[in-house]
Amino acid sequence: MHSKWKIWDFFRARAEVLNSAVPVLALSTYHPLAFQLIKDQIPKEKYFSDGKLNVLMGKEISKTWWEDNFLSLGLFGNQESYLIHQAQDLNSDIQELLLVPEQLILEGRHVILNFSKENAFYKKLMKLQSPLVESIQIQAPAFWEENELLNFLCEHMKVFLSFQAKEKFREMVPFQLDTYFQVLSQIKINFTDKVNITDQDILPFFTEAKVDHFELANLFGTKKLNLFYRKLVEQMEKGADLISALYFIQSHLVKMYDPSYLDEKSKLTKYDKQVIAHANIWSKAEIARGLNYMSKLLIKAKSKDLFLEQEIKHGLLNTMAF
């Protein structure tokens, strides 16, 4: 049994994450925080023996350990439940055993497989026709689903922003799950009991680093490339993590490529107007090349490639060719 969800739809449709009759759950989430939000919704006392969920990494598990725990009865029975992170790293022998869950000792227990990558094993679980296994895929929000993500997090975290505050939030905060969550967490700490948090209330929570994302996107979008690279180099020299900034610029380019999603908005924010202005400066082919370039930088940033700094400084010295 397999299903795909946006995280807000999943929470609205599923009062319970786990199903007592389905002991194996394979989860693929686009972001570690999305997985954590789902995991936190599971009542441990209800589903796990002694309220305990054991946590293991896929690479740590040997075939011998698996057989001892899931293919033979232990001295006191087999009732412990397990969360296995990086489930794509389970060795092939264990994968084959999980694909025949009817042969495993699963009564009264749960196995949660957390996949950070949808490999061939996950795809086999997706297609598996077994009442003992469910696979769930949480998909990333599309670039036009800022409202849905913000409304979901506000409702989930019980942060009560006014309409104007939500507009300001979307304008000032990069559209990323973890960034939205972090800023809302700070707002919640400071306005626990307030039921109508205003745009003026939340202004102090927009840090310089986050505002810089908009500055970088504006410089790139207006093709002020020399200044853009200078700002990136400054960020690197301060030891800043460039991943979130590069993600934001990539998202900005995607919006520039097809700004038609703004047609449905009754009122455009300052940022919306910026997207339209930038889209008029660039050709579709230029934007596509810009997206490829940002993807290249992101891969280097996420892999901590030492050549990232060289790549950016090269861009500073030589205006990027489009």
Disulfide bonds with the S-S distance in Angstrom:
none
